[in-house]
Amino acid sequence: MPQWEMRILLLPVHYRYMQLSYRRLPHHYTIGEPLFVTFRLHGSLPTGRVFPSGRLSSGKAFVCLDRLLDELRAGPAYLRMPAIAEVVADAIGQGTASDYLLHAWVVMPNHVHLLITPQVELAALLRRLKGASARESNKLLGQTGRPFWQDESYDRLVRNAHEFQRIQNYIFQNPVRAGLARSAEEYPWSSISRPGGLKPAAG
């Protein structure tokens, strides 16, 4: 069982700042503040792929990893299947009831980008979102009980309105950069192409 640690620091305002160290990636977020989250299919990156430590910032390392995912060099691409993509899109929408305010999202062939404002602890909302979509997707694929999502995820606290807009645009343009659509609006598995899919930044 992996070792993990959680520390909570109460701020002068009513939000809680939380730092969660789990496996290799640190997770920093504030309940009630926008967060950029990315998670991917199990085995969707080439094995043994390592970036030299100290040479890349976390942001640049993320962009490199995202490009590898977009190139579909390894692993499954189940989310390319419309039925599976719809399962994930539905699960994302269901989370808005209590877990987060949803600003923007896109389902790519092997990964998902979300721009959300958490209303509960990040680990709990991802466990529900990924668990529900994994169970239903595995049923459709006839592989019940097998890993569907990679355990780890990437998240980044959104610092200001400019960064919010930049991340939102990054999410919408991901299918265009990957050659899956000519415009963000024509890609079906994105909040920009669905009525009522966009929400303003929290606060």
C-alpha positions in Angstrom: 0.0 0.0 0.0 1.5 3.4 -1.0 2.6 5.8 1.7 0.8 9.1 1.8 0.6 12.1 4.0 -1.9 14.9 4.4 -1.3 18.3 6.1 -4.0 20.9 6.7 -3.4 24.6 7.5 -6.3 26.8 8.4 -6.3 30.2 6.7 -7.8 33.4 7.9 -10.6 32.9 5.4 -13.1 30.0 5.5 -11.3 27.9 2.8 -8.8 25.2 3.8 -5.4 25.0 2.1 -4.3 21.4 1.7 -1.1 19.8 0.6 -1.4 16.2 -0.2 1.8 14.2 -0.9 0.9 10.9 -2.6 3.4 8.7 -4.4 5.6 10.9 -6.5 3.5 14.0 -7.3 2.7 16.7 -4.8 -0.8 18.0 -4.8 -1.6 21.6 -3.8 -5.1 22.9 -3.9 -7.6 25.1 -2.0 -11.2 24.2 -1.5 -13.2 26.9 -3.2 -10.4 28.0 -5.7 -10.1 26.9 -9.3 -7.9 23.9 -10.1 -6.6 22.4 -13.3 -6.7 18.6 -13.2 -5.5 16.0 -15.7 -5.8 12.2 -15.4 -5.1 9.5 -17.9 -5.8 5.9 -18.8 -3.8 3.1 -17.2 -0.6 2.4 -19.2 -1.1 5.3 -21.6 2.5 6.5 -21.5 5.6 4.6 -22.8 7.2 2.6 -19.9 10.4 3.9 -18.5 9.8 7.4 -19.8 11.7 9.7 -17.4 12.5 13.4 -17.7 15.8 14.6 -16.3 15.3 16.0 -12.8 16.2 19.6 -12.3 16.1 20.4 -16.1 12.4 20.9 -16.5 9.9 22.9 -14.4 6.7 21.1 -13.4 4.8 23.1 -16.0 7.2 22.2 -18.9 7.3 18.5 -17.8 3.5 18.5 -17.9 3.4 19.9 -21.4 5.9 17.2 -22.5 3.8 14.5 -21.0 0.6 15.9 -22.5 2.2 15.9 -25.9 3.2 12.2 -25.5 -0.4 11.4 -24.6 -1.7 13.4 -27.7 0.7 11.4 -29.9 -0.8 8.1 -28.8 2.6 6.4 -28.8 1.6 3.7 -26.3 -1.2 2.1 -24.4 -5.0 2.1 -24.8 -7.1 4.9 -26.4 -10.5 3.7 -25.1 -11.8 7.3 -24.8 -11.8 7.5 -28.6 -14.8 5.2 -28.5 -18.0 7.3 -28.4 -19.7 5.1 -25.9 -16.8 5.3 -23.5 -16.2 9.0 -24.0 -19.9 9.5 -23.2 -19.6 7.5 -20.0 -16.7 9.8 -18.9 -18.5 13.0 -19.9 -21.6 11.9 -17.9 -19.5 11.1 -14.9 -17.9 14.6 -15.1 -21.3 16.2 -15.2 -22.6 14.1 -12.2 -19.7 15.4 -10.1 -21.1 18.9 -10.3 -23.9 18.0 -7.9 -21.7 18.2 -4.8 -18.0 17.7 -5.5 -17.0 20.7 -7.7 -18.0 23.6 -9.8 -17.2 22.7 -13.4 -15.7 25.4 -15.6 -14.3 23.5 -18.6 -13.4 19.9 -19.6 -12.3 17.8 -22.5 -12.1 14.0 -23.0 -9.2 13.1 -25.2 -8.6 9.5 -26.5 -6.4 8.6 -23.5 -6.7 11.4 -20.9 -9.0 14.0 -19.5 -8.5 17.7 -18.6 -10.7 19.5 -16.1 -10.9 23.0 -14.9 -12.9 22.9 -11.7 -13.4 24.5 -8.3 -13.3 21.8 -5.7 -16.0 21.8 -3.0 -14.6 18.8 -1.2 -11.2 17.1 -0.9 -9.5 16.5 -4.2 -8.8 12.8 -3.5 -12.4 12.1 -2.6 -13.8 13.8 -5.7 -11.3 12.1 -8.1 -12.0 8.7 -6.4 -15.7 9.1 -7.1 -15.3 10.4 -10.6 -12.7 7.9 -11.7 -14.3 5.0 -9.9 -17.7 5.5 -11.4 -16.4 6.0 -15.0 -14.0 3.1 -14.7 -16.7 0.6 -13.6 -19.1 1.6 -16.4 -16.4 1.7 -19.0 -14.9 -1.7 -18.1 -18.4 -3.2 -18.3 -18.7 -1.9 -21.9 -15.2 -3.1 -22.7 -15.8 -6.6 -21.1 -12.8 -6.2 -18.8 -14.4 -5.8 -15.4 -11.9 -5.6 -12.6 -9.0 -4.5 -14.7 -7.2 -1.1 -14.1 -8.8 1.6 -16.2 -7.3 4.9 -15.0 -3.8 5.5 -13.9 -3.7 6.0 -10.1 -1.8 9.3 -10.2 -3.1 12.6 -11.6 -1.7 16.0 -12.3 -3.2 19.2 -10.7 -2.3 22.8 -10.6 -3.8 25.6 -8.5 -5.0 28.4 -10.8 -3.4 31.6 -9.5 -5.3 34.4 -11.2 -7.9 35.3 -13.9 -5.3 35.4 -16.6 -4.1 31.9 -15.8 -7.7 30.7 -15.7 -8.3 31.9 -19.2 -5.0 30.5 -20.5 -5.8 27.0 -19.0 -9.3 27.1 -20.3 -8.1 27.8 -23.8 -5.4 25.1 -23.4 -8.2 22.6 -22.6 -10.4 23.7 -25.5 -7.6 23.7 -28.1 -6.2 20.3 -27.0 -8.2 18.3 -29.7 -7.1 20.8 -32.4 -3.4 20.5 -31.4 -3.7 16.7 -31.5 -5.3 16.8 -34.9 -8.7 15.4 -33.8 -10.7 18.4 -34.9 -10.4 21.5 -37.1 -11.8 23.7 -34.4 -12.5 23.4 -30.7 -16.2 23.8 -31.3 -16.5 20.8 -33.6 -15.0 18.3 -31.1 -17.9 16.5 -29.4 -16.3 15.6 -26.1 -15.7 19.0 -24.7 -17.6 21.6 -22.7 -17.2 24.2 -25.4 -19.3 22.1 -27.8 -22.1 21.4 -25.3 -24.8 23.9 -24.3 -24.4 25.2 -20.8 -20.9 23.7 -20.5 -19.0 26.8 -19.6 -19.0 28.4 -16.1 -17.1 31.5 -15.0 -14.2 31.5 -12.6 -15.2 31.0 -8.9 -15.0 34.2 -7.0 
